[in-house]
């Protein structure tokens, strides 16, 4: 019934309830059929595309976060573009998968590669491309229907034991042909610019001071100034902690300070994102059509992490007679993902396979490229102990 506001007055108040036609006509889409919501006994929730779509995100599944009760969307990796972990019914399973089943226009969509929870947390960019809905364009989607309870297994069997997410794409509408375009352009950057890294001069001074303190502590020299003079004159002093002689050159690449590389600028960037969609729909009383072409290119804030997708969709519905309707639903998509392959410590964010871990380990006195133009693969701060042991 419709909500009404009745002013309070003395005497008898007569209220006539008015039916809400929109609520009465609400249906549940299970992927196999449409049925009146009043006749559906399972737990379900419907979300429209306008409520779910998040601008600038290539993966539409992230838009479900916080939109439906009981649906968990977890970002398990910091790698740009990786798919989230979604749980609709149960967090874990001993014998089977905890991933929900995706159904698009009645067709069950399987992952191109079987991706488990451990694979999601690895940060591997393949987790996005392998997703069952990686090629879906958010502008082509009309609604989501989430089937949460055991009633989904009666429709799709054991594969639906973790829940079902039914996606309905847009259809043509009877009437005048309409052409529409939507476009978005944006940028991303580090939210907190908190890493004030040492330059070459700072690192050289820090190394000199550290060596001088070590020499004074172990009684190699009488004073810190004497130790600094010996270091500046190129003296090769015995360092007890290393059990071998060492100079400033054993701890950095170029003690002259001529090279001053800002590795933060070499690793991070201001990333740009663009998304474009052109669609056309229309039709007659018997035939309706919808066609859309989309292009999405998203950059990550780490250099080399990019996502690009070109997609196309064609939906045609034709009423042959009173008892026969024919529908054609066709989608094609090409997806490209570039990134770095993680080695298991991305979740901690401090390993040498993560951008932050690499940033902290790089030597500002090391150049980005070698003299022959190739990239310098040895830009890390040297390990003086291992370096000396190898040269002995």
C-alpha positions as CSV (number, residue, x, y, z in Angstrom):
1,X,0.0,0.0,0.0
2,X,1.0,3.6,-0.6
3,X,2.3,5.7,2.3
4,X,-0.1,8.4,3.3
5,X,-0.1,11.3,5.7
6,X,-3.4,12.1,7.4
7,X,-3.8,15.2,9.6
8,X,-5.0,14.5,13.1
9,X,-8.4,16.0,13.9
10,X,-11.2,15.5,16.4
11,X,-13.8,12.8,15.9
12,X,-13.6,9.7,13.7
13,X,-10.8,9.5,11.2
14,X,-11.6,7.5,8.1
15,X,-8.5,6.2,6.2
16,X,-8.8,4.5,2.8
17,X,-5.7,2.4,1.9
18,X,-4.5,2.7,-1.7
19,X,-2.6,-0.1,-3.4
20,X,0.9,0.6,-4.7
21,X,1.0,-0.7,-8.2
22,X,4.8,-0.7,-8.4
23,X,5.2,-2.9,-5.4
24,X,2.5,-5.3,-6.5
25,X,4.2,-5.7,-9.9
26,X,7.7,-6.3,-8.4
27,X,9.2,-9.6,-9.7
28,X,12.1,-11.8,-8.8
29,X,14.5,-12.8,-11.6
30,X,16.1,-16.2,-10.9
31,X,17.8,-16.5,-14.2
32,X,15.5,-19.3,-15.3
33,X,12.3,-17.5,-14.8
34,X,10.5,-14.3,-13.6
35,X,8.0,-14.7,-10.8
36,X,6.0,-12.5,-8.5
37,X,8.0,-11.5,-5.5
38,X,5.0,-12.3,-3.3
39,X,5.2,-16.0,-4.5
40,X,8.9,-16.3,-4.0
41,X,9.7,-17.8,-0.6
42,X,13.5,-17.5,-0.7
43,X,15.8,-14.7,0.5
44,X,16.6,-12.4,-2.3
45,X,17.5,-8.7,-2.9
46,X,17.4,-6.7,-6.1
47,X,19.8,-3.9,-7.0
48,X,19.5,-1.6,-9.9
49,X,22.6,-0.7,-12.0
50,X,22.3,3.0,-11.0
51,X,22.7,2.1,-7.3
52,X,25.6,-0.3,-7.9
53,X,27.8,1.4,-10.5
54,X,31.0,3.0,-9.3
55,X,32.8,5.4,-11.6
56,X,36.4,4.6,-12.4
57,X,36.3,0.9,-11.4
58,X,36.8,-1.7,-14.2
59,X,35.3,-4.6,-12.2
60,X,31.5,-4.2,-11.6
61,X,31.5,-6.7,-8.7
62,X,33.1,-4.1,-6.5
63,X,29.9,-2.0,-6.7
64,X,28.1,-4.6,-4.6
65,X,30.1,-3.6,-1.6
66,X,27.8,-2.3,1.2
67,X,24.7,-2.5,-1.1
68,X,23.1,-5.7,0.1
69,X,22.8,-7.2,3.6
70,X,24.8,-10.3,4.1
71,X,26.9,-9.9,1.0
72,X,30.6,-9.5,1.8
73,X,33.0,-7.9,-0.7
74,X,36.6,-7.9,0.5
75,X,39.6,-6.2,-1.2
76,X,42.2,-8.9,-0.5
77,X,45.1,-7.3,-2.5
78,X,46.5,-3.9,-3.1
79,X,47.4,-4.7,-6.7
80,X,45.5,-2.6,-9.2
81,X,42.6,-4.3,-11.0
82,X,42.5,-7.6,-9.1
83,X,39.1,-9.0,-8.4
84,X,37.6,-8.9,-4.9
85,X,36.6,-11.8,-2.8
86,X,32.7,-12.0,-2.7
87,X,30.8,-14.1,-0.3
88,X,27.0,-14.4,-0.3
89,X,26.3,-17.5,1.7
90,X,29.0,-18.7,4.0
91,X,32.6,-17.6,4.3
92,X,34.3,-21.0,3.9
93,X,33.7,-24.5,2.7
94,X,35.5,-27.7,3.5
95,X,34.6,-29.6,0.3
96,X,33.5,-27.0,-2.3
97,X,34.0,-23.4,-3.4
98,X,32.6,-20.4,-1.4
99,X,32.4,-18.3,-4.6
100,X,28.8,-17.3,-5.7
101,X,27.5,-18.4,-9.0
102,X,27.2,-15.7,-11.7
103,X,24.3,-15.9,-14.1
104,X,24.0,-13.4,-16.9
105,X,20.7,-13.3,-18.8
106,X,20.0,-16.9,-17.8
107,X,23.5,-18.2,-18.8
108,X,25.8,-19.5,-16.1
109,X,29.2,-17.8,-16.4
110,X,32.3,-19.8,-15.3
111,X,35.7,-18.4,-14.4
112,X,38.2,-18.7,-17.2
113,X,40.7,-19.8,-14.6
114,X,39.9,-21.5,-11.3
115,X,40.9,-18.8,-8.8
116,X,40.8,-19.6,-5.1
117,X,41.1,-17.3,-2.1
118,X,44.9,-17.7,-1.9
119,X,45.2,-16.7,-5.6
120,X,43.1,-13.6,-4.9
121,X,45.4,-12.5,-2.1
122,X,48.5,-13.1,-4.2
123,X,48.0,-9.8,-6.1
124,X,48.2,-11.5,-9.4
125,X,46.6,-9.5,-12.2
126,X,45.2,-12.6,-13.8
127,X,42.5,-12.7,-11.1
128,X,40.7,-10.0,-12.8
129,X,40.9,-11.4,-16.3
130,X,39.9,-14.8,-15.1
131,X,36.8,-13.5,-13.4
132,X,33.5,-14.8,-14.9
133,X,32.3,-11.2,-15.4
134,X,35.6,-9.6,-16.5
135,X,34.2,-8.7,-19.9
136,X,30.9,-7.1,-18.7
137,X,30.4,-3.4,-19.2
138,X,28.6,-1.7,-16.3
139,X,26.7,0.5,-18.7
140,X,25.0,-2.6,-20.3
141,X,23.6,-3.9,-17.0
142,X,20.1,-3.2,-15.9
143,X,19.9,-4.9,-12.5
144,X,21.4,-7.5,-10.1
145,X,19.3,-10.1,-8.3
146,X,21.1,-11.8,-5.4
147,X,19.7,-15.2,-4.3
148,X,21.0,-15.8,-0.8
149,X,19.5,-18.9,0.7
150,X,19.2,-22.6,-0.1
151,X,16.4,-22.0,-2.5
152,X,19.0,-21.2,-5.1
153,X,20.3,-24.8,-5.0
154,X,16.9,-26.1,-6.1
155,X,17.3,-24.1,-9.3
156,X,21.1,-24.4,-10.1
157,X,22.1,-27.4,-8.0
158,X,25.2,-27.8,-5.9
159,X,27.1,-25.0,-7.7
160,X,24.7,-22.5,-6.1
161,X,25.4,-23.6,-2.5
162,X,27.3,-20.3,-2.0
163,X,24.6,-18.1,-3.4
164,X,23.7,-16.8,-6.9
165,X,24.1,-13.4,-8.4
166,X,21.8,-13.0,-11.4
167,X,22.7,-10.2,-13.8
168,X,20.1,-8.8,-16.2
169,X,21.3,-6.7,-19.1
170,X,19.5,-3.9,-20.9
171,X,16.9,-4.6,-23.6
172,X,15.4,-2.5,-26.4
173,X,12.2,-0.6,-25.9
174,X,9.4,-0.1,-28.2
175,X,9.3,3.3,-29.8
176,X,11.6,5.8,-31.3
177,X,15.3,4.8,-31.8
178,X,17.5,6.5,-29.2
179,X,21.3,6.9,-29.4
180,X,23.1,7.8,-26.2
181,X,26.7,8.4,-25.2
182,X,28.3,8.5,-21.7
183,X,31.9,9.3,-20.9
184,X,34.0,9.6,-17.9
185,X,37.6,10.9,-17.4
186,X,39.4,11.0,-14.1
187,X,42.7,10.6,-12.3
188,X,44.1,8.8,-9.3
189,X,47.1,9.5,-7.1
190,X,48.5,8.5,-3.8
191,X,46.0,9.6,-1.1
192,X,48.8,10.3,1.5
193,X,52.1,11.7,0.3
194,X,53.9,10.4,3.4
195,X,57.2,8.9,2.1
196,X,59.9,11.5,2.2
197,X,62.8,9.5,0.9
198,X,66.5,10.3,1.2
199,X,68.4,11.9,-1.7
200,X,71.9,11.0,-2.7
201,X,73.5,13.6,-0.4
202,X,71.4,12.5,2.6
203,X,72.3,8.8,2.1
204,X,76.0,9.5,1.6
205,X,76.1,11.6,4.9
206,X,74.1,8.9,6.7
207,X,76.5,6.2,5.5
208,X,79.6,8.3,6.5
209,X,78.1,9.0,10.0
210,X,77.3,5.3,10.5
211,X,80.8,4.1,9.6
212,X,82.4,6.8,11.8
213,X,80.2,5.8,14.8
214,X,81.1,2.1,14.2
215,X,84.8,2.9,14.2
216,X,84.6,5.0,17.4
217,X,82.4,2.4,19.2
218,X,84.8,-0.4,18.5
219,X,87.9,1.7,19.3
220,X,89.3,1.7,15.8
221,X,89.8,5.5,15.9
222,X,90.1,7.9,18.8
223,X,87.5,10.4,17.7
224,X,84.6,10.7,15.3
225,X,86.3,13.5,13.4
226,X,89.3,11.3,12.9
227,X,87.1,8.6,11.6
228,X,85.3,11.0,9.2
229,X,88.7,12.3,7.9
230,X,89.9,8.7,7.3
231,X,86.6,7.9,5.4
232,X,86.8,11.1,3.3
233,X,90.4,10.3,2.4
234,X,89.4,6.9,1.0
235,X,90.7,4.8,3.8
236,X,89.8,1.1,3.7
237,X,89.0,0.4,7.4
238,X,88.3,-2.9,9.1
239,X,84.7,-3.0,10.3
240,X,84.2,-5.6,13.1
241,X,80.5,-6.0,12.4
242,X,81.4,-7.1,8.8
243,X,84.6,-8.9,9.8
244,X,86.2,-7.3,6.7
245,X,87.4,-3.9,5.5
246,X,84.8,-1.5,4.0
247,X,84.4,2.0,2.6
248,X,81.4,4.1,1.8
249,X,81.4,2.7,-1.8
250,X,80.6,-0.8,-0.3
251,X,77.2,0.6,0.9
252,X,76.1,2.7,-2.0
253,X,76.5,2.7,-5.8
254,X,78.0,6.1,-6.4
255,X,79.7,7.8,-3.4
256,X,80.4,10.9,-5.5
257,X,76.7,11.9,-5.4
258,X,76.5,12.8,-9.1
259,X,73.5,10.6,-9.5
260,X,70.4,11.5,-7.5
261,X,67.4,9.3,-8.5
262,X,64.0,10.0,-7.1
263,X,62.7,6.4,-7.1
264,X,59.3,7.5,-5.9
265,X,58.7,9.3,-9.1
266,X,60.0,6.4,-11.1
267,X,57.6,3.9,-9.4
268,X,54.5,6.0,-8.8
269,X,52.5,8.3,-11.0
270,X,49.3,10.2,-11.4
271,X,47.0,7.6,-13.1
272,X,44.3,8.5,-15.6
273,X,41.1,6.7,-16.2
274,X,38.7,7.0,-19.1
275,X,35.5,5.2,-19.9
276,X,33.3,5.6,-23.0
277,X,30.0,4.0,-23.9
278,X,27.8,4.4,-27.0
279,X,24.4,2.6,-27.2
280,X,21.4,2.5,-29.4
281,X,18.0,1.0,-28.6
282,X,14.5,1.1,-30.0
283,X,12.1,-1.1,-32.0
284,X,8.5,-1.9,-32.9
285,X,5.8,-3.7,-31.1
286,X,7.2,-7.0,-32.4
287,X,11.0,-6.4,-32.5
288,X,13.1,-4.5,-30.0
289,X,16.9,-4.2,-30.0
290,X,19.7,-2.8,-27.9
291,X,23.3,-2.5,-29.0
292,X,26.2,-1.0,-27.1
293,X,30.0,-0.6,-27.5
294,X,32.2,0.3,-24.6
295,X,35.8,1.2,-24.0
296,X,37.6,1.4,-20.7
297,X,41.2,2.2,-20.0
298,X,42.3,2.5,-16.4
299,X,45.9,3.1,-15.1
300,X,47.2,2.2,-11.7
301,X,49.2,4.6,-9.6
302,X,52.2,2.1,-10.0
303,X,53.9,2.4,-13.4
304,X,53.2,-0.7,-15.5
305,X,49.8,-1.5,-14.0
306,X,47.1,-0.9,-16.6
307,X,43.7,-2.3,-17.5
308,X,42.0,-2.0,-20.9
309,X,38.7,-3.4,-22.2
310,X,36.8,-3.1,-25.4
311,X,33.3,-4.7,-25.3
312,X,30.2,-4.9,-27.4
313,X,26.7,-6.2,-26.8
314,X,23.7,-6.9,-28.9
315,X,20.3,-7.9,-27.5
316,X,17.4,-8.5,-29.9
317,X,13.9,-9.7,-28.9
318,X,11.3,-10.7,-31.6
319,X,7.7,-11.8,-31.0
320,X,6.9,-14.3,-33.7
321,X,3.3,-14.9,-32.5
322,X,1.3,-15.1,-29.4
323,X,3.1,-18.2,-28.0
324,X,6.6,-17.8,-29.4
325,X,9.2,-15.2,-28.6
326,X,12.8,-15.4,-30.0
327,X,15.7,-13.6,-28.3
328,X,19.3,-13.1,-29.4
329,X,21.9,-12.0,-26.7
330,X,25.4,-11.7,-27.9
331,X,28.5,-10.2,-26.1
332,X,32.1,-9.9,-27.2
333,X,34.9,-8.4,-25.2
334,X,38.7,-8.1,-25.3
335,X,40.5,-7.5,-22.0
336,X,44.1,-6.7,-21.4
337,X,45.8,-6.4,-17.9
338,X,49.4,-5.4,-17.2
339,X,51.0,-5.5,-13.8
340,X,53.6,-7.1,-11.7
341,X,53.3,-10.7,-10.5
342,X,53.4,-10.8,-6.7
343,X,55.3,-13.4,-4.7
344,X,53.0,-13.9,-1.7
345,X,54.0,-10.9,0.5
346,X,51.8,-8.3,-1.2
347,X,49.3,-8.6,1.6
348,X,51.9,-7.4,4.1
349,X,52.9,-4.6,1.8
350,X,56.6,-4.6,2.8
351,X,58.1,-7.3,0.7
352,X,60.5,-6.7,-2.2
353,X,57.7,-7.7,-4.6
354,X,55.5,-4.8,-3.5
355,X,56.0,-1.3,-4.7
356,X,56.5,0.1,-1.2
357,X,59.0,-2.6,-0.3
358,X,60.9,-1.8,-3.5
359,X,60.9,1.9,-2.8
360,X,62.4,1.5,0.6
361,X,65.2,-0.7,-0.8
362,X,66.3,1.4,-3.7
363,X,69.6,3.4,-3.7
364,X,69.2,7.0,-4.8
365,X,72.8,7.0,-6.1
366,X,72.0,4.3,-8.6
367,X,70.8,5.4,-12.1
368,X,67.5,4.2,-13.6
369,X,69.2,3.1,-16.8
370,X,72.6,1.8,-17.6
371,X,75.0,3.5,-20.1
372,X,73.7,1.3,-22.9
373,X,70.1,2.4,-22.3
374,X,68.9,-0.7,-20.6
375,X,67.1,-0.6,-17.3
376,X,69.3,-1.0,-14.2
377,X,68.3,-4.2,-12.5
378,X,70.8,-3.7,-9.6
379,X,69.5,-0.4,-8.1
380,X,69.0,-1.9,-4.6
381,X,71.1,-0.6,-1.7
382,X,74.1,-3.0,-1.7
383,X,74.6,-5.6,1.1
384,X,78.2,-4.7,2.1
385,X,78.9,-8.0,4.0
386,X,77.8,-10.2,1.1
387,X,79.6,-7.9,-1.4
388,X,82.9,-8.2,0.4
389,X,82.6,-11.9,0.9
390,X,82.0,-12.4,-2.8
391,X,85.1,-10.4,-3.7
392,X,87.5,-12.2,-1.4
